């Protein structure tokens, strides 16, 4: 090692942000191992690098004892005091044992340590950079294929798009730019591992956040998403402003907003429904586009028993049960769908209750109108 190498450590500290003292400490530790390996030493040694000149020295450390049992780690009081008469029992004596050709070994080892630390520092920078993008949307380029995996170019590293996160039937070509959802960023021995997805519900959410200003402004909130990537999804939305229609805001003028998202997802069909805190209403909305006659909630078994008109049964269930399945995922309730003709007594009872409620509401409204008329008449008499 020489002065130029020490100066190079200063440059590395400035450019890579790796402290010079940290590098020197790491080099010294590595040199201890190199010394023991190359010279077959069992001594307890310490390596010292002088930062000013880059000089490397090796010292054997021995404890002063009354009687020596291990010459590798111990020295008698008599021998220690020959070096310096100030030594006492229990003190540590350091004796320089630097080999003649140790400078060459030191230089090679130091270079390896520095390069390793630089790689580790770069990995840390990459990890920190992409850890912040976890659960976010990115646009990146397809770089290459490895077996069934797709490797995505992320600049100084690659992201992994495994088969489980790819949309079935979607074509991927090298050089194409695609939007991806960052599922997870973790560390491995080979550097950061970035897992991205085209199937995650978060991708749908982030795309709508871009297309719908009301979501960005906080007026519309995405409450839940159920997705079967590449085929169909359902999204429940709510509004914090009674003047803002959450479904209409997400659909956009002439369906432009939802279509922009569909175009990014291999023409995946998207049902946007209104969220409601009442599970009966929410389940009914979730089965859109099917009409629902009634919903009965079984809280103990977490089942929503739904009745639909006979001609709407297939629509409510959907192709291969997809509509009902997505509605269940969206609401968190197990959906049991039955057609109207299967439970005629219940339907008659439900319709009777509905008619009664309608009549009561009409009577209440009439009573309010009458009361308002009496108040008006009374006021007129007082004015007269």
C-alpha positions in Angstrom: 0.0 0.0 0.0 1.1 3.6 -0.6 0.0 7.2 -0.1 -1.8 7.2 -3.5 -4.1 4.4 -2.2 -4.9 6.3 0.9 -5.7 9.4 -1.2 -8.0 7.2 -3.3 -9.9 6.3 -0.1 -10.6 10.0 0.3 -12.1 10.2 -3.2 -14.2 7.1 -2.5 -15.5 8.8 0.6 -16.6 11.8 -1.4 -18.0 10.0 -4.4 -19.6 7.0 -2.8 -20.3 8.3 0.7 -18.3 5.5 2.4 -16.4 6.8 5.4 -12.6 6.5 5.1 -12.3 5.3 8.7 -14.8 2.5 8.0 -12.8 1.4 5.0 -9.5 1.3 6.9 -11.1 -0.7 9.7 -12.5 -3.2 7.2 -9.1 -3.5 5.5 -7.3 -4.0 8.8 -9.8 -6.8 9.7 -9.3 -8.5 6.4 -5.5 -8.2 6.7 -5.6 -10.1 10.0 -7.3 -13.0 8.3 -4.9 -12.8 5.3 -1.8 -12.8 7.6 -3.0 -15.9 9.5 -3.9 -17.7 6.3 -0.7 -16.9 4.3 1.8 -17.3 7.1 0.1 -20.0 9.1 0.1 -18.0 12.3 -2.0 -18.8 15.3 -0.9 -15.6 17.1 -3.4 -13.0 18.3 -2.4 -10.3 15.9 -3.4 -6.7 15.1 -2.9 -4.9 11.9 -2.3 -1.1 11.8 -2.5 1.1 8.8 -1.1 4.6 9.2 -3.5 6.9 7.4 -0.8 9.5 6.7 1.6 7.3 4.9 -0.3 4.2 4.1 2.2 2.0 5.9 1.0 -1.4 7.1 2.3 -3.1 10.3 1.4 -6.4 12.0 1.7 -6.8 15.7 1.5 -9.9 17.8 -0.4 -9.3 21.0 0.6 -11.3 24.0 -0.5 -11.2 27.6 2.0 -11.0 30.4 1.7 -14.1 32.6 3.7 -15.7 35.5 4.1 -19.0 33.5 3.7 -19.3 29.8 1.3 -22.1 28.6 0.7 -20.9 25.0 3.6 -19.1 23.2 1.1 -17.8 20.6 -0.8 -15.7 23.0 1.3 -15.4 26.2 4.7 -14.0 27.3 6.5 -14.3 30.6 7.0 -11.3 32.9 10.8 -11.6 32.5 10.7 -11.5 28.6 8.2 -8.7 28.7 10.3 -6.5 30.9 13.3 -7.1 28.6 11.2 -5.2 26.0 10.1 -2.6 28.5 10.6 -2.8 32.3 7.2 -1.0 32.9 5.2 -4.1 31.9 3.4 -5.9 34.7 1.3 -9.1 35.0 -1.9 -8.9 33.0 -0.6 -6.3 30.6 -0.7 -6.8 26.8 2.6 -6.7 24.9 2.6 -5.9 21.2 5.6 -7.2 19.2 5.9 -6.2 15.5 5.9 -9.3 13.2 5.4 -7.6 9.9 6.6 -10.0 7.1 9.0 -8.6 4.5 6.6 -9.1 1.6 3.4 -8.2 3.4 3.0 -5.0 1.5 2.0 -6.9 -1.7 -0.6 -9.0 0.2 -1.9 -5.9 1.9 -2.4 -4.1 -1.4 -4.3 -7.0 -3.0 -6.5 -7.5 0.1 -7.2 -3.8 0.5 -8.3 -3.6 -3.1 -10.7 -6.5 -2.7 -12.2 -5.1 0.5 -12.7 -1.6 -1.1 -14.4 -3.1 -4.2 -16.6 -5.2 -2.0 -17.6 -2.2 0.2 -18.3 -0.1 -2.9 -20.6 -2.9 -4.3 -22.4 -3.1 -0.9 -22.8 0.7 -0.7 -24.3 0.8 -4.3 -26.7 -2.0 -3.3 -27.7 -0.1 -0.3 -28.4 3.0 -2.4 -30.4 1.0 -4.9 -32.4 -0.7 -2.1 -33.2 2.7 -0.3 -34.2 4.2 -3.6 -36.6 1.5 -4.6 -37.8 0.7 -1.1 -39.5 4.1 -1.2 -41.3 3.0 -4.4 -42.9 -0.1 -2.7 -46.7 -0.1 -3.2 -46.3 2.5 -6.0 -46.8 2.5 -9.7 -43.7 2.7 -12.1 -43.2 2.7 -15.8 -40.3 0.5 -16.9 -38.9 -1.3 -19.9 -38.9 -5.1 -20.6 -35.3 -6.1 -20.8 -35.1 -9.8 -21.2 -36.7 -13.2 -20.5 -35.4 -15.9 -18.2 -37.4 -19.1 -18.3 -40.9 -17.9 -17.6 -39.8 -14.8 -15.7 -39.6 -11.4 -17.2 -36.7 -9.1 -16.1 -37.5 -5.4 -16.1 -34.8 -2.7 -16.6 -34.8 -0.4 -13.6 -31.6 1.5 -14.5 -28.8 0.2 -12.2 -30.7 -3.0 -11.4 -33.5 -5.3 -12.6 -36.9 -6.1 -11.3 -38.6 -9.5 -11.5 -42.0 -10.1 -13.0 -42.7 -13.8 -12.3 -45.4 -15.8 -14.1 -47.7 -15.5 -11.1 -47.7 -11.7 -11.5 -48.2 -11.6 -15.3 -51.6 -11.1 -16.9 -52.7 -14.3 -18.7 -52.8 -13.8 -22.5 -50.9 -10.5 -22.4 -48.1 -10.2 -24.8 -44.7 -9.0 -23.5 -42.0 -7.9 -25.9 -38.4 -6.8 -25.2 -38.1 -3.0 -25.4 -41.8 -2.3 -24.6 -42.6 0.1 -21.8 -45.2 -1.1 -19.3 -46.8 0.1 -16.1 -46.1 -2.1 -13.1 -46.9 -2.2 -9.4 -44.0 -2.6 -7.0 -45.1 -5.4 -4.6 -41.9 -5.8 -2.5 -38.3 -4.7 -2.3 -36.0 -6.9 -0.2 -32.3 -7.5 0.3 -30.4 -10.7 -0.8 -26.8 -11.7 -1.0 -26.8 -10.6 -4.7 -28.3 -7.3 -4.0 -31.9 -5.8 -3.9 -34.7 -8.0 -5.1 -37.6 -6.0 -6.6 -40.8 -7.9 -7.2 -43.3 -6.2 -9.6 -46.8 -7.1 -10.7 -49.3 -6.7 -13.4 -52.0 -8.6 -11.5 -52.0 -6.9 -8.1 -55.2 -4.9 -7.1 -52.8 -2.1 -6.2 -52.0 -1.6 -9.9 -55.7 -0.9 -10.6 -55.9 1.5 -7.7 -52.8 3.5 -8.7 -54.0 3.8 -12.3 -57.4 5.3 -11.2 -55.5 7.7 -8.9 -53.7 9.0 -12.0 -56.9 9.2 -14.2 -59.4 10.6 -11.6 -58.6 14.0 -10.2 -61.3 13.6 -7.5 -59.4 10.7 -6.0 -56.2 12.7 -5.9 -58.1 15.6 -4.3 -59.6 13.3 -1.6 -63.2 13.8 -2.7 -63.5 10.2 -3.9 -62.0 7.2 -2.0 -61.4 3.7 -3.3 -62.8 1.5 -0.6 -62.2 -2.0 -2.0 -61.0 -3.8 -5.1 -61.5 -7.4 -6.3 -59.6 -8.5 -9.4 -59.2 -11.4 -11.7 -56.4 -9.9 -13.8 -56.9 -9.6 -17.5 -60.6 -10.7 -17.3 -62.7 -8.6 -14.9 -62.4 -6.4 -11.8 -64.8 -4.7 -9.4 -64.0 -1.5 -7.5 -66.1 0.0 -4.7 -65.9 3.8 -4.3 -67.3 6.4 -2.0 -67.5 10.2 -1.9 -66.9 12.6 1.0 -68.9 15.2 -0.9 -72.6 14.6 -1.5 -72.4 16.7 -4.6 -69.8 14.3 -6.2 -70.9 11.1 -7.7 -68.1 8.7 -7.0 -69.0 6.2 -9.7 -69.5 8.9 -12.3 -66.2 10.5 -11.4 -64.3 7.3 -12.0 -66.1 6.5 -15.2 -65.5 10.0 -16.6 -67.1 11.8 -19.5 -68.2 9.3 -22.1 -66.3 6.6 -20.1 -63.0 8.2 -21.0 -61.4 7.7 -17.5 -62.2 4.1 -17.0 -61.4 3.3 -20.6 -57.9 4.8 -20.1 -57.4 2.3 -17.3 -58.8 -0.6 -19.3 -56.4 0.2 -22.1 -53.5 -0.3 -19.7 -54.8 -3.6 -18.5 -55.2 -5.8 -21.6 -58.8 -4.7 -22.0 -59.8 -6.0 -18.6 -63.5 -5.3 -17.8 -64.0 -3.0 -14.8 -67.2 -2.7 -12.8 -67.3 0.4 -10.6 -69.9 0.3 -7.8 -70.9 2.5 -5.0 -69.7 1.5 -1.6 -72.2 1.6 1.3 -71.7 1.0 5.0 -74.9 -1.1 5.0 -73.8 -4.6 3.9 -77.2 -5.3 2.3 -76.9 -2.3 0.0 -73.2 -2.9 -0.6 -73.7 -6.5 -1.6 -76.6 -5.5 -3.9 -74.4 -2.9 -5.5 -71.5 -5.3 -5.9 -73.6 -7.7 -8.0 -74.0 -5.0 -10.6 -75.0 -5.2 -13.4 -77.6 -7.7 -12.1 -80.8 -6.5 -10.4 -81.3 -7.6 -6.8 -84.7 -8.0 -5.1 -83.4 -8.5 -1.6 -80.4 -9.2 0.5 -80.5 -11.0 3.9 -77.4 -10.8 6.1 -76.4 -13.8 8.2 -73.7 -12.1 10.5 -72.8 -15.3 12.4 -71.8 -17.2 9.3 -70.8 -14.1 7.3 -73.2 -15.0 4.5 -75.3 -12.7 2.3 -78.4 -14.4 1.0 -79.4 -12.7 -2.2 -82.6 -13.0 -4.2 -82.8 -12.0 -7.8 -85.4 -12.2 -10.6 -85.3 -15.5 -12.4 -84.2 -14.0 -15.6 -81.3 -12.2 -13.8 -79.9 -15.4 -12.2 -77.2 -16.1 -14.8 -76.2 -12.5 -14.9 -75.9 -12.3 -11.2 -73.7 -15.4 -11.0 -71.7 -14.5 -14.1 -69.8 -16.7 -16.5 -68.3 -19.6 -14.5 -69.4 -17.8 -11.3 -67.1 -14.8 -11.9 -69.6 -12.0 -11.0 -70.7 -13.6 -7.7 -67.1 -14.5 -6.9 -65.8 -11.0 -7.4 -68.7 -9.6 -5.4 -67.8 -11.8 -2.5 -64.2 -10.7 -2.7 -65.2 -7.1 -2.9 -67.6 -7.1 0.1 -66.0 -9.7 2.3 -69.3 -11.6 2.5 -70.0 -15.1 1.1 -72.7 -14.5 -1.5 -75.5 -17.1 -1.8 -77.7 -16.2 -4.8 -81.2 -17.7 -5.3 -83.8 -16.9 -7.9 -87.2 -15.5 -7.0 -89.3 -18.5 -7.9 -87.3 -20.7 -5.4 -88.7 -18.8 -2.4 -92.1 -17.5 -3.3 -93.3 -17.2 0.3 -90.3 -15.1 1.3 -90.7 -12.9 -1.7 -94.4 -12.3 -1.0 -93.5 -11.4 2.6 -90.7 -9.1 1.5 -93.0 -7.4 -1.0 -95.7 -7.0 1.6 -93.2 -5.4 4.0 -92.0 -3.1 1.3 -95.5 -2.0 0.4 -96.3 -1.3 4.1 -93.1 0.8 4.4 -94.1 2.7 1.2 -97.6 3.4 2.6 -96.2 4.6 5.9 -93.7 6.8 4.2 -96.6 8.3 2.1 -98.7 8.9 5.3 -95.7 10.5 7.0 -95.1 12.9 4.0 -98.9 13.7 3.9 -98.7 14.5 7.7 -95.8 16.8 7.1 -97.6 18.6 4.3 -100.7 19.0 6.5 -98.6 20.3 9.5 -96.9 22.8 7.2 -100.3 24.0 5.9 -101.6 24.5 9.4 -98.5 26.5 10.4 -98.9 28.7 7.4 -102.6 29.3 8.2 -101.9 30.0 11.8 -99.2 32.5 10.8 -101.6 34.2 8.5 -104.2 34.6 11.2 -101.7 36.1 13.6 -100.6 38.6 10.9 -104.2 39.6 10.4 
